[in-house]
Amino acid sequence: MSLEKVTASEKTAIGVAHSKLILIGEHAVVHGQPAIAIPFPLIGVETVIEYVPGTVKVDSSFYHGPLHHAPDYLQGIANCVDETLAYLEIPNEDLLIRINSSIPPGKGLGSSASVAISVIRSLFDYADRSYTTEELLRLANVAETYAHGDPSGLDTLTITSNLPVWFEKDHPVDYIELGEDLHFIVADSGRVGDTRTSVESVAQLLRMAPKRIHAKIERIGELTHHAKDALEKASKQFLGQLLNEAQKELEALGVSDAGLNKLIHLAREEGALGAKLTGGGNGGCIIALAQNEVHSKQLADKLRKFGANSVWPFVLKKQSKS
């Protein structure tokens, strides 16, 4: 592809990416246990690229200006843009990158990874190039490494998938085929979670009481294995029980808080089959499993009235890997 084709086209290119959630296994996954993450299609990122002469600029709700003057929290994205442009052999100039995200940051919903995937897709579109999942994951890892140091890759894997992801450190990734459609509600507590602090606090507990805490982590691993079976065999009542059990273990690890516990308790009181925190905890969001579509809408309304900052009812649909 000639460079003239790119710069002279002055076209608009678009890339989108959905969000993600941890269904079960958070915190235990850091210590070698499996986790299941699911795509969250209701919120996401759209990136639009336009030909605008001059340096590469970003237009977003969190920053407007030259990309390489961006604040520190955007440096991962800046590195990702540089790497992708070099890979596509496009000059690092004459671009306006408009990023529009509906994903609240710091809520365990994969905000940084979704932005990276969306930006990369828009750059490939601008270059009239198709991409493989491997290319997306490798380039997005540039941003994620800056943001998280040593990312597991779970966020980017789930954001590029339409199926639940089975993830276990140092094992091949697998994808889970659902036995039935599942109706979930995600409710935002309104408080930003601090995943890094929560992970460090669990590690400290593990040093102080290794036998007791290791048993909790192993129990979450067992529940995650059972949850995979429940997802595949359409056992949503059993899945709900497993989510409740996982929440009990997360509370014992000290990563839940009063605000999350109140939302979880209300969801269960209103008939949720199961409810737990999702992500790092101590702020952020909860996920609840509804009985059916009608119940999902009712439960979402109750959580809104109770004071949840944002509420998203959504369906995780049965589909095959192919």
PyMOL commands that set and color helices and strands:
alter all, ss='L'
color gray80, all
select helices_A, chain A and resi 3-9+28-31+67-69+72-88+111-126+133-148+154-159+195-208+210-232+236-252+258-269+293-306
alter helices_A, ss='H'
color red, helices_A
select strands_A, chain A and resi 12-24+35-51+57-60+64-66+95-101+165-167+174-175+182-188+274-278+285-289+310-316
alter strands_A, ss='S'
color yellow, strands_A
deselect
rebuild
show_as cartoon
